[in-house]
Amino acid sequence: MELMQLIVAMPLTVLGCVLAAAGVVLTWRSLSHTAAATVRAVEKSEEGETVRQTALLQFTTRGGQLVELRVPAAADQYAAGEQVTVLYDPDYPQIAQVASPVRLWVVPAALALVGLAIGLVGFTQLSAAVR
């Protein structure tokens, strides 16, 4: 049993497990707190030469609370009456964001896969050190 292998393997195994668990938790959390929101209006504001556009969204939480929020919008990104999916925190639903495939799947899945890879390397090193 080599001491250096143990010193490297144990933190890698723990780090890998923590990252993989974080990816799974992020995936579960993002999928469990979604709601369908309706774009009520798209508003433009001008400040000097800068034109900013925001969309007014309205959705109802699972608890029945009606929430309105404004989100930045690119030109012609949203139309009034359009339905979008939002991710929200049940404790603070006013802090919601429009769901995207990156937020729903890519980041949590990448985190989980990186965690699994690091954990596998650590576990392999750990099993080699114990032999």
Buried (B, 14 or more C-beta within 10 A) or exposed (E): EEEEBBEBBBEBBEBBBEBBBBBBEBBEEBEEBBBEBBBBEBEEEEEEEEEEBBBBBBBBBEEEEEBEBEBEBEEEBBEEEBEBEBBBEEEEBEEBEBBEEEBBEEBBBEBBEBBBEBBBBBBEBBEEBEE
